[in-house]
Amino acid sequence: MKFERNTLCDPETADGVTERQNRYTRNMELQLTPEIEAKLNDLALRTHRGTDDLLREAVEHLLTYSDWFDQKVNRSMAALKRGEILSNEEVRNWLDLRERS
């Protein structure tokens, strides 16, 4: 399956009018198992969306999650270096309170 990426740039012209220019297409090949490809095709049919659109959205979600996760890890490591840590008991108590809420 080929995943086609279209990127549009809208630079301003000399008269200040924006126009679509510099359109380029870059193909990227993605190897999927037959099972995953079948599920993707089924999802595309059910949602009336193209597989390229679904894959693009999935990659965007993955990258957003990865950025979020990296930020959380970096913040946690910085807190650890500052000595801001909780005991196992404090964490258990906090989780118990959340469950009861």
Contacts in CASP RR format, 6 or more apart in sequence:
PFRMAT RR
TARGET T0000
AUTHOR 0000-0000-0000
METHOD contacts of the structure
MODEL  1
MKFERNTLCDPETADGVTERQNRYTRNMELQLTPEIEAKLNDLALRTHRG
TDDLLREAVEHLLTYSDWFDQKVNRSMAALKRGEILSNEEVRNWLDLRER
S
1 29 0 8 1.000
1 30 0 8 1.000
1 32 0 8 1.000
1 37 0 8 1.000
1 51 0 8 1.000
2 27 0 8 1.000
2 28 0 8 1.000
2 29 0 8 1.000
2 30 0 8 1.000
3 27 0 8 1.000
3 28 0 8 1.000
3 29 0 8 1.000
3 30 0 8 1.000
3 52 0 8 1.000
3 55 0 8 1.000
3 56 0 8 1.000
4 25 0 8 1.000
4 26 0 8 1.000
4 27 0 8 1.000
4 28 0 8 1.000
4 52 0 8 1.000
5 25 0 8 1.000
5 26 0 8 1.000
5 27 0 8 1.000
5 28 0 8 1.000
5 56 0 8 1.000
6 23 0 8 1.000
6 24 0 8 1.000
6 25 0 8 1.000
7 23 0 8 1.000
7 24 0 8 1.000
7 26 0 8 1.000
8 20 0 8 1.000
8 22 0 8 1.000
8 23 0 8 1.000
9 20 0 8 1.000
9 21 0 8 1.000
9 22 0 8 1.000
9 23 0 8 1.000
10 18 0 8 1.000
10 19 0 8 1.000
10 20 0 8 1.000
10 21 0 8 1.000
11 18 0 8 1.000
11 19 0 8 1.000
11 21 0 8 1.000
11 22 0 8 1.000
12 18 0 8 1.000
13 19 0 8 1.000
30 55 0 8 1.000
32 40 0 8 1.000
40 51 0 8 1.000
40 54 0 8 1.000
40 55 0 8 1.000
41 51 0 8 1.000
43 49 0 8 1.000
43 54 0 8 1.000
44 50 0 8 1.000
44 51 0 8 1.000
44 54 0 8 1.000
47 54 0 8 1.000
79 85 0 8 1.000
86 94 0 8 1.000
END
